[in-house]
Amino acid sequence: MTRLSVEMLAADPVEPITSAGNAQLGIAVLAGIALIVLLITKYKLHAFLALTIGSLTLGAIAGAPLGKTIVSFSTGLGNTVAGVGVLIALGAILGKLLADSGGADQIVDTILAKTSGRAMPWAMVLIASIIGLPLFFEVGIVLLIPVVLLVAKRGNYSLMRIGIPALAGLSVMHGLIPPHPGPLVAIDAIGADLGVTLALGLVVAVPTVIIAGPLFSKYASRWVDIPAPERMIPTRPSEEPAHRPSFVATVATVLLPVVLMLAKALVDIVVDNPEHPVQQVADVIGSPLIALLAAVLVGLFTLGRAAGFTKERISSTVEKSFAPIAGVLMIVGAGGGFKQTLIDVGVGQMILEFSESWAIPTLLLAWLIAVAIRLATGSATVATISAAGLVAPLAADMSTSHAALLVLAIGAGSLFFSHVNDAGFWLVKEYFGMTVGQTVKTWSVMETIISVVGIIFVLLLSLVI
């Protein structure tokens, strides 16, 4: 099985750093999570600091020595950043090239020029899904919502009718499809195969995004019928690229890492021989690092040079892509530290022992844990990382496909009912000019539909795979 991080970076199984009983461990977990929630929601503390303090609190209440708790947290942080950090950086470069070169506009304009009327919601979900592949959710919102507002105004469309499909496309990509940070970290923690997870994720994502996007938008547009807010409708930037990349070249560049990773998964299934040269080549070019690196290198030419960027401009674009991801990297790393602390104090083993007498399926359990943390913290990434750490021991004897489904169950749970403690909630509210109640009836309900439909399809797949 291909791991997200190399074996030398993976945390070795260790004995619990405390001899606390299950009751004390349970209290420690609840106290740690509650403190993280309190610090993030009430005191508006940055998630990195909240996760760090919560991890130390968890270890202290569990009775672990402070020094060993610090080592556990630091080890988890380092391993997570080592396994995911480079991929996040490469994804950020590709996203920045896509935005600055006009490639994103090219995709949008080409599809919209060939679409009208009832097909527009379907076009918007397609645009969001394609654009959302290499972009972080918040970046995708900032990039796509202005386009949604322009289309709604110029084409006289219902804002919710085309806005909800675009949001659904972004959200589903964010929660279920690597190389987004949440799914990547869950794959790493559980030891799932990235290619298989990507393939099954697409199977789950397609029907989920159709139901939560174009179909639900019919009802959302009736519940909340508002025009595009004039103050949020963007004007074109003064500095346009000299040329836009072609539609075909842009789409091919964005989809290149996905194609390479899917090809690796297919070769692994068909050849199924690690010594075969074809599989050895596929394992290299289909690894997430090489796949994303290839897309970035290709994008320097198909996006950067095609837009008329000089070498200096390309270098500047790459450099500027790193600043926005600093916070994401630290949050993801701290989430990995919290996960490792959970494991090292023995919480994973405790859940494993309890689960032997539980009648609830493992996939549903993972979804419920992610739902609870999502509702409490408002962060899909924190929910994914924490839930993955808690249920990782349950994946030890799972098949490759079911380990991938476990990742998807966690991803689906992490999207459940976004509300006032989620930054995405406020982004959508402000961009669309809605009240809190209107945002709940549209955005929050849409997120819940994605989560519920997602776990339903995951459970159905588990019956046939």
LONU-249061 format. One record per residue (C-alpha): residue in three letters; x, y, z. Coordinates in steps of 0.1 Angstrom, whole numbers, m for minus. Example, Ala and Ser with C-alpha at 12.3 -4.5 7.8 and 13.67 -1.06 7.14 Angstrom:
% LONU-249061
@panu:ALA	X:123	Y:m45	Z:78
@panu:SER	X:137	Y:m11	Z:71
This chain:
% LONU-249061
@panu:MET	X:0	Y:0	Z:0
@panu:THR	X:13	Y:34	Z:m9
@panu:ARG	X:15	Y:58	Z:20
@panu:LEU	X:12	Y:96	Z:18
@panu:SER	X:45	Y:99	Z:37
@panu:VAL	X:75	Y:77	Z:35
@panu:GLU	X:79	Y:51	Z:61
@panu:MET	X:108	Y:68	Z:78
@panu:LEU	X:86	Y:98	Z:85
@panu:ALA	X:57	Y:78	Z:98
@panu:ALA	X:52	Y:77	Z:136
@panu:ASP	X:61	Y:43	Z:150
@panu:PRO	X:35	Y:26	Z:172
@panu:VAL	X:43	Y:34	Z:208
@panu:GLU	X:31	Y:23	Z:242
@panu:PRO	X:6	Y:48	Z:258
@panu:ILE	X:25	Y:75	Z:277
@panu:THR	X:1	Y:72	Z:306
@panu:SER	X:m15	Y:44	Z:325
@panu:ALA	X:m48	Y:62	Z:330
@panu:GLY	X:m80	Y:43	Z:329
@panu:ASN	X:m106	Y:46	Z:302
@panu:ALA	X:m128	Y:69	Z:323
@panu:GLN	X:m99	Y:93	Z:328
@panu:LEU	X:m89	Y:92	Z:291
@panu:GLY	X:m125	Y:99	Z:281
@panu:ILE	X:m126	Y:129	Z:304
@panu:ALA	X:m93	Y:141	Z:290
@panu:VAL	X:m105	Y:138	Z:254
@panu:LEU	X:m137	Y:157	Z:262
@panu:ALA	X:m118	Y:184	Z:281
@panu:GLY	X:m92	Y:188	Z:254
@panu:ILE	X:m118	Y:191	Z:226
@panu:ALA	X:m141	Y:214	Z:247
@panu:LEU	X:m111	Y:237	Z:254
@panu:ILE	X:m102	Y:239	Z:217
@panu:VAL	X:m139	Y:247	Z:209
@panu:LEU	X:m140	Y:274	Z:237
@panu:LEU	X:m108	Y:290	Z:227
@panu:ILE	X:m118	Y:292	Z:190
@panu:THR	X:m154	Y:302	Z:193
@panu:LYS	X:m156	Y:323	Z:224
@panu:TYR	X:m122	Y:338	Z:227
@panu:LYS	X:m114	Y:339	Z:189
@panu:LEU	X:m80	Y:324	Z:194
@panu:HIS	X:m62	Y:312	Z:163
@panu:ALA	X:m68	Y:275	Z:157
@panu:PHE	X:m30	Y:267	Z:158
@panu:LEU	X:m27	Y:281	Z:193
@panu:ALA	X:m60	Y:265	Z:204
@panu:LEU	X:m49	Y:231	Z:191
@panu:THR	X:m15	Y:234	Z:208
@panu:ILE	X:m31	Y:243	Z:242
@panu:GLY	X:m58	Y:217	Z:238
@panu:SER	X:m31	Y:190	Z:232
@panu:LEU	X:m12	Y:199	Z:263
@panu:THR	X:m44	Y:200	Z:284
@panu:LEU	X:m53	Y:166	Z:270
@panu:GLY	X:m20	Y:151	Z:281
@panu:ALA	X:m21	Y:168	Z:315
@panu:ILE	X:m56	Y:155	Z:324
@panu:ALA	X:m48	Y:121	Z:311
@panu:GLY	X:m19	Y:120	Z:335
@panu:ALA	X:9	Y:120	Z:310
@panu:PRO	X:43	Y:137	Z:318
@panu:LEU	X:44	Y:171	Z:303
@panu:GLY	X:77	Y:164	Z:286
@panu:LYS	X:63	Y:133	Z:268
@panu:THR	X:32	Y:152	Z:258
@panu:ILE	X:53	Y:179	Z:242
@panu:VAL	X:73	Y:152	Z:223
@panu:SER	X:41	Y:136	Z:211
@panu:PHE	X:26	Y:169	Z:199
@panu:SER	X:59	Y:179	Z:182
@panu:THR	X:63	Y:146	Z:166
@panu:GLY	X:28	Y:146	Z:152
@panu:LEU	X:32	Y:182	Z:140
@panu:GLY	X:65	Y:174	Z:123
@panu:ASN	X:52	Y:142	Z:106
@panu:THR	X:21	Y:159	Z:93
@panu:VAL	X:39	Y:188	Z:78
@panu:ALA	X:65	Y:165	Z:64
@panu:GLY	X:39	Y:144	Z:47
@panu:VAL	X:15	Y:171	Z:36
@panu:GLY	X:33	Y:204	Z:36
@panu:VAL	X:50	Y:200	Z:3
@panu:LEU	X:18	Y:190	Z:m14
@panu:ILE	X:0	Y:220	Z:1
@panu:ALA	X:27	Y:243	Z:m12
@panu:LEU	X:26	Y:228	Z:m47
@panu:GLY	X:m12	Y:231	Z:m48
@panu:ALA	X:m9	Y:267	Z:m38
@panu:ILE	X:15	Y:275	Z:m66
@panu:LEU	X:m8	Y:258	Z:m92
@panu:GLY	X:m38	Y:277	Z:m78
@panu:LYS	X:m19	Y:311	Z:m80
@panu:LEU	X:m8	Y:304	Z:m115
@panu:LEU	X:m43	Y:296	Z:m125
@panu:ALA	X:m57	Y:328	Z:m110
@panu:ASP	X:m30	Y:353	Z:m121
@panu:SER	X:m26	Y:340	Z:m157
@panu:GLY	X:m63	Y:343	Z:m165
@panu:GLY	X:m67	Y:305	Z:m168
@panu:ALA	X:m95	Y:305	Z:m144
@panu:ASP	X:m113	Y:332	Z:m163
@panu:GLN	X:m107	Y:313	Z:m195
@panu:ILE	X:m124	Y:282	Z:m181
@panu:VAL	X:m154	Y:302	Z:m168
@panu:ASP	X:m159	Y:323	Z:m199
@panu:THR	X:m156	Y:294	Z:m223
@panu:ILE	X:m182	Y:273	Z:m205
@panu:LEU	X:m206	Y:302	Z:m199
@panu:ALA	X:m204	Y:312	Z:m236
@panu:LYS	X:m218	Y:278	Z:m245
@panu:THR	X:m244	Y:276	Z:m217
@panu:SER	X:m276	Y:294	Z:m209
@panu:GLY	X:m310	Y:290	Z:m193
@panu:ARG	X:m317	Y:258	Z:m173
@panu:ALA	X:m282	Y:245	Z:m180
@panu:MET	X:m265	Y:273	Z:m161
@panu:PRO	X:m266	Y:256	Z:m126
@panu:TRP	X:m250	Y:226	Z:m141
@panu:ALA	X:m223	Y:247	Z:m158
@panu:MET	X:m216	Y:264	Z:m124
@panu:VAL	X:m212	Y:232	Z:m106
@panu:LEU	X:m188	Y:220	Z:m133
@panu:ILE	X:m168	Y:252	Z:m132
@panu:ALA	X:m165	Y:250	Z:m94
@panu:SER	X:m155	Y:214	Z:m94
@panu:ILE	X:m128	Y:219	Z:m120
@panu:ILE	X:m115	Y:251	Z:m104
@panu:GLY	X:m118	Y:237	Z:m69
@panu:LEU	X:m95	Y:207	Z:m76
@panu:PRO	X:m62	Y:225	Z:m69
@panu:LEU	X:m75	Y:254	Z:m47
@panu:PHE	X:m82	Y:257	Z:m10
@panu:PHE	X:m119	Y:263	Z:m2
@panu:GLU	X:m115	Y:299	Z:9
@panu:VAL	X:m94	Y:307	Z:m22
@panu:GLY	X:m120	Y:290	Z:m43
@panu:ILE	X:m148	Y:311	Z:m28
@panu:VAL	X:m128	Y:343	Z:m33
@panu:LEU	X:m122	Y:333	Z:m69
@panu:LEU	X:m156	Y:320	Z:m79
@panu:ILE	X:m182	Y:340	Z:m60
@panu:PRO	X:m174	Y:372	Z:m78
@panu:VAL	X:m179	Y:353	Z:m110
@panu:VAL	X:m213	Y:340	Z:m97
@panu:LEU	X:m224	Y:376	Z:m89
@panu:LEU	X:m214	Y:388	Z:m123
@panu:VAL	X:m233	Y:360	Z:m141
@panu:ALA	X:m263	Y:365	Z:m119
@panu:LYS	X:m265	Y:402	Z:m126
@panu:ARG	X:m256	Y:402	Z:m164
@panu:GLY	X:m277	Y:371	Z:m171
@panu:ASN	X:m306	Y:380	Z:m148
@panu:TYR	X:m303	Y:347	Z:m130
@panu:SER	X:m315	Y:338	Z:m95
@panu:LEU	X:m284	Y:343	Z:m72
@panu:MET	X:m291	Y:311	Z:m52
@panu:ARG	X:m300	Y:291	Z:m84
@panu:ILE	X:m264	Y:294	Z:m96
@panu:GLY	X:m246	Y:302	Z:m64
@panu:ILE	X:m255	Y:270	Z:m45
@panu:PRO	X:m242	Y:247	Z:m73
@panu:ALA	X:m209	Y:266	Z:m73
@panu:LEU	X:m206	Y:264	Z:m35
@panu:ALA	X:m215	Y:227	Z:m36
@panu:GLY	X:m188	Y:220	Z:m62
@panu:LEU	X:m161	Y:237	Z:m41
@panu:SER	X:m173	Y:221	Z:m8
@panu:VAL	X:m174	Y:186	Z:m21
@panu:MET	X:m139	Y:189	Z:m36
@panu:HIS	X:m127	Y:203	Z:m3
@panu:GLY	X:m141	Y:175	Z:18
@panu:LEU	X:m138	Y:144	Z:m3
@panu:ILE	X:m111	Y:148	Z:m30
@panu:PRO	X:m74	Y:149	Z:m24
@panu:PRO	X:m50	Y:168	Z:m28
@panu:HIS	X:m70	Y:191	Z:m4
@panu:PRO	X:m53	Y:192	Z:30
@panu:GLY	X:m81	Y:175	Z:50
@panu:PRO	X:m84	Y:144	Z:29
@panu:LEU	X:m46	Y:142	Z:26
@panu:VAL	X:m41	Y:143	Z:63
@panu:ALA	X:m68	Y:116	Z:68
@panu:ILE	X:m52	Y:94	Z:42
@panu:ASP	X:m18	Y:98	Z:60
@panu:ALA	X:m32	Y:91	Z:94
@panu:ILE	X:m53	Y:60	Z:84
@panu:GLY	X:m27	Y:47	Z:60
@panu:ALA	X:m51	Y:46	Z:30
@panu:ASP	X:m40	Y:45	Z:m6
@panu:LEU	X:m43	Y:79	Z:m22
@panu:GLY	X:m51	Y:67	Z:m57
@panu:VAL	X:m79	Y:44	Z:m45
@panu:THR	X:m93	Y:72	Z:m22
@panu:LEU	X:m93	Y:96	Z:m51
@panu:ALA	X:m111	Y:71	Z:m74
@panu:LEU	X:m137	Y:62	Z:m48
@panu:GLY	X:m140	Y:99	Z:m38
@panu:LEU	X:m150	Y:108	Z:m74
@panu:VAL	X:m176	Y:80	Z:m74
@panu:VAL	X:m191	Y:95	Z:m42
@panu:ALA	X:m186	Y:131	Z:m52
@panu:VAL	X:m205	Y:131	Z:m85
@panu:PRO	X:m240	Y:121	Z:m72
@panu:THR	X:m234	Y:141	Z:m40
@panu:VAL	X:m226	Y:174	Z:m58
@panu:ILE	X:m256	Y:169	Z:m82
@panu:ILE	X:m281	Y:165	Z:m53
@panu:ALA	X:m266	Y:192	Z:m31
@panu:GLY	X:m260	Y:216	Z:m60
@panu:PRO	X:m283	Y:219	Z:m91
@panu:LEU	X:m312	Y:199	Z:m75
@panu:PHE	X:m312	Y:216	Z:m41
@panu:SER	X:m307	Y:251	Z:m56
@panu:LYS	X:m342	Y:249	Z:m70
@panu:TYR	X:m355	Y:250	Z:m34
@panu:ALA	X:m329	Y:274	Z:m21
@panu:SER	X:m338	Y:299	Z:m47
@panu:ARG	X:m374	Y:298	Z:m35
@panu:TRP	X:m365	Y:301	Z:1
@panu:VAL	X:m341	Y:330	Z:m4
@panu:ASP	X:m348	Y:351	Z:m35
@panu:ILE	X:m323	Y:380	Z:m34
@panu:PRO	X:m305	Y:399	Z:m61
@panu:ALA	X:m267	Y:401	Z:m63
@panu:PRO	X:m255	Y:428	Z:m39
@panu:GLU	X:m241	Y:457	Z:m59
@panu:ARG	X:m213	Y:465	Z:m34
@panu:MET	X:m199	Y:430	Z:m39
@panu:ILE	X:m200	Y:428	Z:m77
@panu:PRO	X:m164	Y:430	Z:m88
@panu:THR	X:m148	Y:452	Z:m115
@panu:ARG	X:m120	Y:438	Z:m138
@panu:PRO	X:m85	Y:443	Z:m124
@panu:SER	X:m64	Y:470	Z:m141
@panu:GLU	X:m35	Y:447	Z:m148
@panu:GLU	X:m47	Y:420	Z:m172
@panu:PRO	X:m23	Y:393	Z:m185
@panu:ALA	X:m10	Y:399	Z:m220
@panu:HIS	X:m27	Y:367	Z:m233
@panu:ARG	X:m49	Y:342	Z:m217
@panu:PRO	X:m40	Y:305	Z:m218
@panu:SER	X:m62	Y:284	Z:m240
@panu:PHE	X:m92	Y:265	Z:m225
@panu:VAL	X:m78	Y:231	Z:m234
@panu:ALA	X:m43	Y:238	Z:m220
@panu:THR	X:m57	Y:252	Z:m188
@panu:VAL	X:m81	Y:223	Z:m181
@panu:ALA	X:m53	Y:198	Z:m191
@panu:THR	X:m29	Y:214	Z:m166
@panu:VAL	X:m55	Y:214	Z:m137
@panu:LEU	X:m64	Y:178	Z:m144
@panu:LEU	X:m29	Y:164	Z:m149
@panu:PRO	X:m22	Y:154	Z:m112
@panu:VAL	X:m56	Y:138	Z:m110
@panu:VAL	X:m50	Y:118	Z:m142
@panu:LEU	X:m16	Y:107	Z:m130
@panu:MET	X:m29	Y:95	Z:m96
@panu:LEU	X:m58	Y:77	Z:m111
@panu:ALA	X:m35	Y:61	Z:m137
@panu:LYS	X:m14	Y:48	Z:m108
@panu:ALA	X:m44	Y:34	Z:m90
@panu:LEU	X:m55	Y:16	Z:m122
@panu:VAL	X:m21	Y:1	Z:m129
@panu:ASP	X:m19	Y:m11	Z:m93
@panu:ILE	X:m52	Y:m29	Z:m97
@panu:VAL	X:m45	Y:m43	Z:m132
@panu:VAL	X:m8	Y:m52	Z:m129
@panu:ASP	X:m7	Y:m59	Z:m91
@panu:ASN	X:30	Y:m67	Z:m91
@panu:PRO	X:53	Y:m43	Z:m73
@panu:GLU	X:83	Y:m58	Z:m93
@panu:HIS	X:68	Y:m51	Z:m127
@panu:PRO	X:85	Y:m22	Z:m144
@panu:VAL	X:52	Y:m7	Z:m155
@panu:GLN	X:39	Y:m6	Z:m120
@panu:GLN	X:72	Y:8	Z:m107
@panu:VAL	X:70	Y:37	Z:m132
@panu:ALA	X:33	Y:43	Z:m124
@panu:ASP	X:41	Y:43	Z:m86
@panu:VAL	X:66	Y:71	Z:m92
@panu:ILE	X:47	Y:94	Z:m116
@panu:GLY	X:14	Y:87	Z:m97
@panu:SER	X:28	Y:96	Z:m63
@panu:PRO	X:12	Y:129	Z:m51
@panu:LEU	X:45	Y:147	Z:m49
@panu:ILE	X:56	Y:139	Z:m85
@panu:ALA	X:20	Y:144	Z:m99
@panu:LEU	X:16	Y:178	Z:m84
@panu:LEU	X:52	Y:188	Z:m92
@panu:ALA	X:46	Y:178	Z:m128
@panu:ALA	X:15	Y:199	Z:m129
@panu:VAL	X:33	Y:229	Z:m115
@panu:LEU	X:62	Y:226	Z:m140
@panu:VAL	X:38	Y:222	Z:m169
@panu:GLY	X:17	Y:251	Z:m156
@panu:LEU	X:48	Y:274	Z:m156
@panu:PHE	X:46	Y:271	Z:m194
@panu:THR	X:9	Y:264	Z:m202
@panu:LEU	X:m3	Y:291	Z:m178
@panu:GLY	X:26	Y:314	Z:m170
@panu:ARG	X:44	Y:317	Z:m203
@panu:ALA	X:12	Y:314	Z:m222
@panu:ALA	X:m1	Y:345	Z:m204
@panu:GLY	X:30	Y:364	Z:m215
@panu:PHE	X:46	Y:364	Z:m180
@panu:THR	X:83	Y:371	Z:m179
@panu:LYS	X:106	Y:349	Z:m158
@panu:GLU	X:106	Y:375	Z:m131
@panu:ARG	X:68	Y:376	Z:m131
@panu:ILE	X:65	Y:338	Z:m128
@panu:SER	X:90	Y:338	Z:m100
@panu:SER	X:70	Y:366	Z:m82
@panu:THR	X:38	Y:346	Z:m87
@panu:VAL	X:53	Y:315	Z:m72
@panu:GLU	X:67	Y:335	Z:m42
@panu:LYS	X:34	Y:352	Z:m35
@panu:SER	X:16	Y:318	Z:m35
@panu:PHE	X:32	Y:308	Z:m2
@panu:ALA	X:20	Y:336	Z:21
@panu:PRO	X:m17	Y:326	Z:22
@panu:ILE	X:m9	Y:290	Z:31
@panu:ALA	X:13	Y:297	Z:62
@panu:GLY	X:m17	Y:296	Z:85
@panu:VAL	X:m32	Y:265	Z:68
@panu:LEU	X:1	Y:247	Z:72
@panu:MET	X:4	Y:255	Z:109
@panu:ILE	X:m33	Y:246	Z:116
@panu:VAL	X:m29	Y:213	Z:98
@panu:GLY	X:4	Y:206	Z:116
@panu:ALA	X:m11	Y:214	Z:150
@panu:GLY	X:m40	Y:192	Z:142
@panu:GLY	X:m15	Y:164	Z:135
@panu:GLY	X:1	Y:171	Z:168
@panu:PHE	X:m33	Y:168	Z:186
@panu:LYS	X:m40	Y:136	Z:167
@panu:GLN	X:m6	Y:121	Z:178
@panu:THR	X:m12	Y:132	Z:214
@panu:LEU	X:m46	Y:114	Z:213
@panu:ILE	X:m29	Y:82	Z:200
@panu:ASP	X:0	Y:83	Z:224
@panu:VAL	X:m21	Y:87	Z:256
@panu:GLY	X:m40	Y:56	Z:245
@panu:VAL	X:m73	Y:70	Z:232
@panu:GLY	X:m71	Y:51	Z:200
@panu:GLN	X:m66	Y:19	Z:218
@panu:MET	X:m95	Y:27	Z:241
@panu:ILE	X:m118	Y:33	Z:211
@panu:LEU	X:m106	Y:1	Z:196
@panu:GLU	X:m115	Y:m18	Z:227
@panu:PHE	X:m149	Y:m2	Z:230
@panu:SER	X:m157	Y:m7	Z:194
@panu:GLU	X:m155	Y:m45	Z:198
@panu:SER	X:m188	Y:m44	Z:217
@panu:TRP	X:m204	Y:m16	Z:195
@panu:ALA	X:m231	Y:m25	Z:170
@panu:ILE	X:m225	Y:7	Z:150
@panu:PRO	X:m205	Y:2	Z:118
@panu:THR	X:m170	Y:17	Z:117
@panu:LEU	X:m177	Y:39	Z:87
@panu:LEU	X:m208	Y:54	Z:104
@panu:LEU	X:m188	Y:58	Z:137
@panu:ALA	X:m161	Y:78	Z:119
@panu:TRP	X:m188	Y:100	Z:103
@panu:LEU	X:m205	Y:107	Z:136
@panu:ILE	X:m172	Y:116	Z:153
@panu:ALA	X:m163	Y:140	Z:125
@panu:VAL	X:m198	Y:155	Z:126
@panu:ALA	X:m195	Y:162	Z:164
@panu:ILE	X:m161	Y:179	Z:160
@panu:ARG	X:m173	Y:199	Z:130
@panu:LEU	X:m203	Y:212	Z:149
@panu:ALA	X:m182	Y:221	Z:179
@panu:THR	X:m152	Y:237	Z:162
@panu:GLY	X:m166	Y:249	Z:129
@panu:SER	X:m135	Y:237	Z:110
@panu:ALA	X:m137	Y:209	Z:85
@panu:THR	X:m100	Y:205	Z:86
@panu:VAL	X:m98	Y:202	Z:124
@panu:ALA	X:m127	Y:178	Z:123
@panu:THR	X:m110	Y:156	Z:97
@panu:ILE	X:m77	Y:156	Z:114
@panu:SER	X:m91	Y:148	Z:149
@panu:ALA	X:m115	Y:122	Z:137
@panu:ALA	X:m88	Y:105	Z:116
@panu:GLY	X:m66	Y:103	Z:147
@panu:LEU	X:m94	Y:88	Z:168
@panu:VAL	X:m105	Y:61	Z:144
@panu:ALA	X:m70	Y:53	Z:129
@panu:PRO	X:m66	Y:21	Z:150
@panu:LEU	X:m99	Y:7	Z:135
@panu:ALA	X:m84	Y:7	Z:100
@panu:ALA	X:m55	Y:m17	Z:110
@panu:ASP	X:m73	Y:m48	Z:95
@panu:MET	X:m93	Y:m30	Z:68
@panu:SER	X:m89	Y:m37	Z:31
@panu:THR	X:m75	Y:m10	Z:8
@panu:SER	X:m109	Y:0	Z:m5
@panu:HIS	X:m125	Y:1	Z:30
@panu:ALA	X:m96	Y:22	Z:44
@panu:ALA	X:m103	Y:46	Z:15
@panu:LEU	X:m140	Y:46	Z:24
@panu:LEU	X:m131	Y:54	Z:60
@panu:VAL	X:m113	Y:85	Z:48
@panu:LEU	X:m144	Y:95	Z:28
@panu:ALA	X:m167	Y:89	Z:57
@panu:ILE	X:m146	Y:113	Z:78
@panu:GLY	X:m145	Y:138	Z:50
@panu:ALA	X:m183	Y:137	Z:46
@panu:GLY	X:m188	Y:142	Z:84
@panu:SER	X:m164	Y:171	Z:84
@panu:LEU	X:m188	Y:191	Z:62
@panu:PHE	X:m219	Y:187	Z:83
@panu:PHE	X:m240	Y:219	Z:90
@panu:SER	X:m217	Y:249	Z:88
@panu:HIS	X:m228	Y:276	Z:111
@panu:VAL	X:m216	Y:307	Z:130
@panu:ASN	X:m183	Y:292	Z:142
@panu:ASP	X:m172	Y:285	Z:106
@panu:ALA	X:m153	Y:311	Z:86
@panu:GLY	X:m169	Y:298	Z:54
@panu:PHE	X:m203	Y:307	Z:68
@panu:TRP	X:m194	Y:344	Z:71
@panu:LEU	X:m177	Y:345	Z:38
@panu:VAL	X:m208	Y:332	Z:20
@panu:LYS	X:m231	Y:355	Z:41
@panu:GLU	X:m211	Y:386	Z:32
@panu:TYR	X:m205	Y:379	Z:m5
@panu:PHE	X:m241	Y:371	Z:m11
@panu:GLY	X:m254	Y:399	Z:11
@panu:MET	X:m276	Y:375	Z:32
@panu:THR	X:m288	Y:376	Z:68
@panu:VAL	X:m277	Y:349	Z:92
@panu:GLY	X:m311	Y:332	Z:88
@panu:GLN	X:m309	Y:332	Z:50
@panu:THR	X:m274	Y:318	Z:52
@panu:VAL	X:m285	Y:290	Z:74
@panu:LYS	X:m315	Y:281	Z:51
@panu:THR	X:m292	Y:279	Z:21
@panu:TRP	X:m255	Y:274	Z:28
@panu:SER	X:m259	Y:255	Z:61
@panu:VAL	X:m286	Y:232	Z:47
@panu:MET	X:m265	Y:226	Z:15
@panu:GLU	X:m235	Y:215	Z:36
@panu:THR	X:m257	Y:192	Z:56
@panu:ILE	X:m271	Y:176	Z:24
@panu:ILE	X:m235	Y:170	Z:12
@panu:SER	X:m226	Y:154	Z:45
@panu:VAL	X:m256	Y:131	Z:47
@panu:VAL	X:m257	Y:121	Z:10
@panu:GLY	X:m219	Y:115	Z:11
@panu:ILE	X:m221	Y:90	Z:40
@panu:ILE	X:m251	Y:73	Z:24
@panu:PHE	X:m231	Y:67	Z:m8
@panu:VAL	X:m200	Y:56	Z:12
@panu:LEU	X:m221	Y:30	Z:31
@panu:LEU	X:m236	Y:18	Z:m2
@panu:LEU	X:m202	Y:14	Z:m17
@panu:SER	X:m190	Y:m6	Z:14
@panu:LEU	X:m217	Y:m31	Z:6
@panu:VAL	X:m205	Y:m38	Z:m29
@panu:ILE	X:m167	Y:m34	Z:m27
